[in-house]
């Protein structure tokens, strides 16, 4: 049968259109549901490779349905399909257990690719949605990271260790560690690698 999907959306015409479009891409739709509660039941019964889930639906919304699905089957792969480009909604969906997020104005090819990526264990997101979130993140961090912290981050990105950064900037080892701790907190990063990756994406530093 190949790659299988359950569609959960309260708009019948959209589901019908998606079914035809996805099947033309070689993806088999093995079930449909018009609300979140029904979607949970159908997905648990049919056990598809991926559940394509709308956010805003009657009875049970997509975020709560995703939470219930993941609680019942931790291996389920849910990709949200919605018109919402809202950080709070996206965060809620991802915290509920969704592995991907694509918008309804995405092309069929993009939606199909997101489904394939999700089935393969990746975490897909619409390119323009990712760009919108990145722009928001840049606005949030604009002016928050100090000039000195940017210097420290750039040197970390260049591969320098704590002692080397201290020598380069003529500051103490402890001061470098304090700057790094502040950077981790501001960027919500766990370590140097994650901080650098986030800073590169935000345009704060460049990899040389």
HUNOR-V266943 format. One record per residue. N is the residue number from 1. BURIAL is # if it has 24 or more other ideal C-beta (glycine too) atoms within 12 Angstrom, else .. Layout:
# HUNOR-V266943
n={N	N}
burial={BURIAL	BURIAL}
This chain:
# HUNOR-V266943
n={1	2	3	4	5	6	7	8	9	10	11	12	13	14	15	16	17	18	19	20	21	22	23	24	25	26	27	28	29	30	31	32	33	34	35	36	37	38	39	40	41	42	43	44	45	46	47	48	49	50	51	52	53	54	55	56	57	58	59	60	61	62	63	64	65	66	67	68	69	70	71	72	73	74	75	76	77	78	79	80	81	82	83	84	85	86	87	88	89	90	91	92	93	94	95	96	97	98	99	100	101	102	103	104	105	106	107	108	109	110	111	112	113	114	115	116	117	118	119	120	121	122	123	124	125	126	127	128	129	130	131	132	133	134	135	136	137	138	139	140	141	142	143	144	145	146	147	148	149	150	151	152	153	154	155	156	157	158	159	160	161	162	163	164	165	166	167	168	169	170	171	172	173	174	175	176	177	178	179	180	181	182	183	184	185	186	187	188	189	190	191	192	193	194	195	196	197	198	199	200	201	202	203	204	205	206	207	208}
burial={.	.	#	#	#	#	#	#	#	#	.	.	.	#	#	.	.	#	#	.	#	#	.	.	#	.	#	#	#	#	#	#	#	#	#	#	.	#	#	#	#	#	#	#	.	#	.	#	#	#	#	#	#	#	#	#	#	.	.	#	#	#	#	#	#	#	#	#	#	#	.	.	.	.	.	#	#	#	#	#	#	#	.	#	#	.	.	.	#	#	.	#	#	#	.	#	#	#	#	#	#	#	#	#	.	#	.	#	.	#	#	#	#	#	#	#	#	#	#	.	.	.	.	#	#	#	.	.	#	#	.	.	#	.	.	.	#	.	.	.	#	.	.	.	#	.	.	.	#	#	#	#	#	#	#	#	#	.	.	.	.	#	.	.	#	.	.	.	#	.	.	.	.	.	.	#	.	.	#	#	.	.	#	#	.	#	#	.	#	.	.	#	.	.	#	#	.	#	#	.	#	#	.	#	#	.	.	.}
